Amino acid sequence: MNTKIVSAAALALSLGLSTAASAAPVKIGMITTLSGGGAGLGVDTRDGFMLAIKLADNKDVSVVIEDDAQKPEIAVQLADKMIQQDQVDILTGIVWSNLLMAVEPGVVAQGKFYVSTNAAPAPLAGKGCNPLYFNAAYQNDNLHEAMGQYANQDHKKMFILAPNYPAGKDSLTGFKRYYKGELAAEVYTQLGQTDYAAEIARIRASGADGVFAFLPGGMGIAFMKQYAQSGVEIPVMGPGFSFSQDVLPAMGDAALGAKNSGQWAKDLDNDASRKFVTAFQAEYNRLPSIYAMQGYDAAQLILSAAAKADVKDTEAFRAEMLKADFASPRGKFKFNTNQHPIQDIYVMEVVKDGDVLTNKIIATAFTDHGDAYAQDCKM
């Protein structure tokens, strides 16, 4: 694996920006998935994060980037290396909840902050919450809760499926928390699975009038292509991860019309979102996904605190992080008592904008939505 160290000063100078000192130097360790079937998610996470670093006027922030190859044991080794050898102050970037559950205990035990760009397992939002752990994205259940709420409008009997790992279980738990209809089946697939013939046969025979699928990355691409080829016409919906901008080109027209949920989409009407989309397209020549936005905001969160407090002063830095004093592309953003977001969540539809597949907001599922586990957090 290659280690990449990027100085904010060098990045800022490359854009012709001026630099200014932060309260103190900050070194960030990013562990994310840059190889294998989940690489697209990690690449977007990294690129969104580094865009915010690049746009920041802060010469004292540096980032060490490593590939976890979507393996918990590698992620744990990298976290220990970053803390003990690289002397990072903050860790971030993990996409997958099983990896985060392996890494987070050791990070906070060694007195370091962890800021999640995506993974948000229920235990870390509830009884396992920690003052050093922040989530800048959501809690795993949230986007699935939104689709459960939305499914009540038109669907009486849903077939639901997700991979068998912590985020998959949180997904279906969240959907069921708000869905009031009947379940045709609740199916857990293998993490990383690419052949869905058996599941599609079950859907065909289930009598369901809708399918809810949480299958991020390559899993969702494989499922949607096979589903379209099968001729089954039961409509599919999912969270934004299943139909995020990074996978839509590979899915092609099989994704058209799919409803999905998210706390952000590129057509959200605010200045911060327009700035983000324009800058991301200019830098990377593609549209940003929800993973990119979450990485961007995680970096903005860290930068906002670093501008006002020394990361070595844990209480002062945490107090600045809690303020969430930055302009998020998602609009309203604040932290709940468990250091997870309270935010609006939207329903989107996959459409074609010219020749490009993308998501368009069609409804608001929740306003100022928190999570079901904050009440169990005793910080």
C-alpha positions in Angstrom: 0.0 0.0 0.0 1.2 3.5 -0.7 1.2 6.3 1.8 0.2 9.7 0.6 1.0 12.8 2.6 -0.5 16.0 1.3 0.2 19.5 2.7 -2.6 22.0 2.7 -0.1 24.7 2.0 1.1 23.0 -1.2 -2.4 22.4 -2.4 -3.5 25.9 -1.7 -0.5 27.3 -3.5 -1.3 25.1 -6.5 -4.6 27.0 -6.7 -3.0 30.3 -6.2 -4.6 30.7 -2.8 -3.0 32.4 0.2 -2.3 30.5 3.4 -2.9 31.3 7.0 -1.9 29.7 10.2 -4.3 27.5 12.2 -4.4 27.5 16.0 -1.8 24.7 15.8 -0.6 22.1 13.3 -3.1 19.3 12.7 -2.2 15.9 11.1 -5.0 13.8 9.8 -4.9 10.1 9.1 -7.4 8.9 6.4 -8.0 5.2 6.1 -10.4 4.4 3.3 -11.1 1.8 0.6 -9.1 2.5 -2.6 -9.0 -1.0 -4.1 -11.4 -3.8 -4.8 -15.1 -3.7 -5.3 -15.7 -0.8 -2.8 -13.0 1.4 -4.2 -15.4 3.9 -5.8 -16.8 4.8 -2.5 -13.4 5.4 -0.9 -12.1 7.3 -3.9 -15.1 9.7 -3.7 -14.7 10.0 0.1 -11.0 10.9 -0.4 -11.6 13.3 -3.2 -14.3 15.2 -1.4 -12.2 15.4 1.7 -9.1 16.6 -0.1 -11.1 19.1 -2.1 -12.1 20.9 1.2 -8.5 20.7 2.3 -7.4 22.2 -1.0 -9.9 25.0 -0.8 -9.0 25.8 2.8 -6.7 28.7 3.6 -4.7 26.7 6.2 -1.0 25.8 5.8 -0.8 23.7 9.0 -3.0 20.8 8.1 -1.6 17.7 6.5 -3.2 14.4 5.5 -1.8 10.8 5.5 -3.9 8.5 3.2 -3.9 4.7 3.2 -5.9 2.0 1.6 -7.7 -0.5 3.9 -8.6 -2.9 1.0 -12.0 -3.3 2.8 -10.4 -5.6 5.4 -10.9 -4.9 9.1 -7.5 -6.3 10.1 -5.7 -4.0 7.7 -7.7 -1.0 8.9 -6.7 -1.8 12.5 -3.1 -2.1 11.6 -3.1 1.1 9.7 -4.8 3.0 12.5 -2.2 1.8 15.0 0.6 2.8 12.6 -0.8 6.2 12.0 -1.2 6.9 15.7 2.1 5.4 16.9 4.4 6.2 13.9 2.8 8.9 11.9 1.7 10.8 15.0 -1.7 11.8 13.6 -4.1 13.8 15.7 -7.4 12.7 14.0 -8.5 9.7 12.0 -11.2 9.6 9.4 -12.3 8.1 6.1 -13.6 4.5 6.8 -16.5 3.6 4.5 -17.6 0.3 6.0 -19.2 -0.1 9.4 -17.6 -3.5 10.2 -14.2 -1.8 9.7 -15.1 1.2 11.8 -16.3 -1.1 14.6 -12.9 -2.7 14.6 -10.9 0.5 14.5 -12.8 3.0 16.7 -12.2 1.4 20.1 -8.4 1.5 19.7 -8.5 5.1 18.3 -10.4 6.6 21.2 -8.5 4.5 23.8 -5.3 6.1 22.5 -6.9 9.6 23.0 -7.3 10.4 19.3 -10.4 11.9 17.6 -12.2 9.9 15.0 -14.5 11.8 12.5 -16.6 9.5 10.4 -17.1 10.3 6.8 -19.7 7.5 6.3 -19.8 4.5 8.5 -22.3 5.0 11.3 -23.1 1.8 13.2 -25.9 2.0 15.9 -23.6 1.0 18.8 -21.5 4.1 18.4 -24.6 6.3 18.3 -26.1 4.8 21.5 -24.5 3.2 24.5 -21.1 3.0 22.8 -20.9 6.8 22.1 -17.6 8.5 23.0 -16.6 12.2 23.3 -13.8 11.6 20.8 -16.0 10.1 18.2 -18.0 12.4 15.8 -20.0 11.4 12.8 -20.2 14.0 10.0 -22.5 12.0 7.8 -25.6 10.5 9.6 -26.5 7.5 11.6 -26.7 4.3 9.6 -30.5 3.9 10.0 -31.4 7.4 8.9 -31.6 7.2 5.1 -33.4 3.8 5.3 -35.9 5.3 7.7 -36.7 7.9 5.1 -37.4 5.2 2.5 -39.6 3.3 4.9 -41.6 6.5 5.5 -41.8 7.1 1.7 -42.8 3.5 0.9 -45.9 3.9 2.9 -47.4 6.1 0.2 -47.7 3.4 -2.5 -46.5 0.0 -1.3 -48.4 -2.5 0.8 -46.0 -5.4 0.6 -42.2 -4.9 0.4 -39.3 -7.2 -0.2 -36.3 -5.9 1.6 -32.6 -7.0 1.3 -29.2 -5.8 2.5 -25.7 -7.3 3.0 -25.1 -9.2 6.3 -22.9 -6.8 8.2 -23.6 -4.0 10.7 -24.7 -1.3 8.2 -26.9 -3.9 6.5 -28.7 -4.8 9.7 -29.0 -1.1 10.6 -30.4 -0.5 7.2 -33.3 -2.9 7.4 -33.9 -2.0 11.1 -34.3 1.6 10.0 -36.6 0.8 7.1 -38.9 -1.3 9.3 -39.0 1.4 12.0 -41.1 3.6 9.7 -42.7 1.2 7.2 -46.2 0.2 8.2 -47.0 -2.3 5.5 -46.4 -6.0 5.2 -43.0 -7.6 4.5 -42.9 -10.2 1.7 -39.3 -11.2 2.9 -36.3 -9.8 4.8 -33.1 -11.2 3.2 -29.5 -10.7 4.1 -26.9 -11.3 1.3 -23.2 -11.8 1.5 -21.0 -8.7 1.8 -19.4 -8.3 -1.6 -21.8 -10.6 -3.4 -22.1 -10.2 -7.2 -24.6 -12.9 -8.2 -28.2 -12.2 -7.3 -30.1 -14.7 -9.4 -31.5 -16.5 -6.3 -32.6 -13.3 -4.7 -34.3 -12.1 -7.9 -36.1 -15.4 -8.3 -37.4 -14.9 -4.7 -38.5 -11.4 -5.5 -40.4 -12.6 -8.6 -42.3 -15.2 -6.6 -42.8 -13.1 -3.5 -46.0 -11.2 -4.3 -44.2 -7.9 -3.3 -45.3 -4.6 -4.9 -41.9 -3.0 -4.1 -38.3 -3.8 -3.4 -36.0 -2.0 -0.9 -32.4 -2.8 -1.5 -29.4 -1.5 0.4 -26.5 -2.6 -1.9 -23.7 -0.1 -2.0 -20.9 0.0 -4.6 -20.3 -2.9 -6.8 -23.0 -4.9 -5.1 -25.7 -2.5 -6.2 -24.3 -2.3 -9.8 -24.4 -6.1 -10.1 -27.9 -6.3 -8.6 -29.5 -3.6 -10.8 -28.0 -4.9 -14.0 -29.2 -8.5 -13.3 -32.6 -7.2 -12.1 -33.1 -5.3 -15.4 -32.1 -8.3 -17.4 -34.5 -10.6 -15.5 -37.6 -8.8 -16.7 -39.0 -8.4 -13.2 -40.9 -5.1 -13.1 -41.5 -4.6 -9.4 -40.1 -1.1 -8.6 -36.8 -0.9 -6.7 -36.0 1.8 -4.1 -33.1 2.2 -1.7 -31.0 4.6 0.3 -28.8 7.1 -1.6 -25.8 4.7 -1.3 -27.5 2.2 -3.6 -27.9 4.9 -6.3 -25.1 7.3 -5.6 -23.4 9.3 -8.3 -20.3 7.0 -8.3 -22.3 3.9 -9.4 -25.0 5.4 -11.7 -22.8 5.4 -14.8 -22.1 1.7 -14.4 -25.7 0.9 -13.7 -26.9 2.7 -16.8 -30.6 2.9 -17.7 -31.3 0.0 -15.3 -31.3 2.7 -12.5 -33.8 5.1 -14.2 -36.8 5.9 -12.1 -35.4 4.4 -8.9 -36.3 6.3 -5.7 -33.7 6.8 -3.1 -32.9 9.0 -0.1 -30.2 11.2 1.1 -29.3 14.3 3.1 -27.9 15.9 -0.1 -28.3 15.9 -3.9 -26.5 18.0 -6.4 -29.6 20.1 -7.2 -30.1 21.2 -3.6 -30.7 24.9 -3.8 -28.1 26.7 -1.6 -24.8 28.5 -2.2 -22.6 26.0 -0.4 -23.9 23.2 -2.5 -23.4 25.0 -5.7 -19.9 26.0 -4.7 -19.1 22.3 -3.8 -20.5 20.9 -7.1 -18.8 23.4 -9.2 -15.4 23.0 -7.5 -15.7 19.2 -7.5 -16.5 19.1 -11.2 -13.6 21.5 -12.0 -11.1 19.5 -9.9 -12.1 15.9 -10.9 -14.2 16.2 -14.1 -17.1 14.3 -12.7 -20.2 14.9 -10.6 -19.8 14.4 -6.8 -21.6 11.6 -5.0 -23.1 11.6 -1.5 -19.8 10.0 -0.3 -17.8 12.9 -1.8 -20.1 15.4 0.0 -19.7 13.6 3.3 -15.9 13.6 2.9 -16.0 17.3 2.1 -18.0 18.1 5.2 -15.9 16.0 7.5 -12.9 18.0 6.4 -14.8 21.2 6.8 -15.7 20.2 10.3 -12.1 19.5 11.2 -10.9 22.7 9.6 -13.5 24.8 11.4 -12.3 23.5 14.8 -8.6 23.7 13.9 -8.9 27.4 13.1 -10.0 28.1 16.7 -8.4 25.5 18.9 -5.3 23.4 19.4 -6.2 19.7 18.6 -3.9 18.7 21.5 -6.4 20.5 23.9 -9.0 17.8 23.7 -11.8 19.7 25.4 -11.3 22.9 23.5 -11.1 21.2 20.2 -14.2 19.0 20.9 -16.1 22.2 21.9 -15.3 23.8 18.5 -16.3 20.6 16.7 -19.6 20.5 18.4 -20.4 24.0 17.1 -20.3 22.6 13.5 -19.4 26.1 12.4 -19.1 25.6 8.6 -21.4 26.0 5.5 -22.5 22.5 4.6 -23.7 21.7 1.0 -26.7 19.9 2.7 -27.9 23.2 4.3 -28.9 22.9 7.9 -26.5 20.8 10.0 -26.1 20.5 13.8 -25.0 17.8 16.2 -27.3 15.8 18.4 -26.3 15.0 22.0 -24.5 11.8 20.6 -22.4 13.8 18.2 -24.3 12.6 15.1 -26.1 15.0 12.8 -29.6 16.4 13.0 -30.5 17.2 9.4 -33.1 17.2 6.7 -33.4 14.0 4.5 -34.8 14.0 1.0 -36.3 11.6 -1.5 -34.7 11.6 -4.9 -35.4 9.9 -8.3 -32.7 8.8 -10.8 -33.2 10.8 -14.0 -31.2 11.7 -17.1 -29.7 15.2 -17.3 -28.8 15.3 -20.9 -26.8 12.1 -21.3 -25.8 11.9 -17.6 -27.6 9.8 -15.0 -28.1 11.7 -11.8 -30.5 12.2 -8.9 -33.2 14.8 -8.6 -34.9 15.7 -5.4 -38.7 15.1 -5.5 -39.7 15.3 -1.8 -38.6 15.9 1.7 -38.9 12.8 3.9 -37.8 14.3 7.2 -37.0 17.7 8.6 -34.5 18.1 11.4 -34.2 14.4 11.8 -32.0 12.8 14.4 -31.5 9.1 15.2 -33.2 6.5 17.5 -30.1 5.9 19.6 -29.2 9.3 21.0 -31.3 8.7 24.0 -29.0 5.8 25.0 -25.9 7.9 24.8 -24.8 9.1 28.3 -22.0 11.5 27.5 
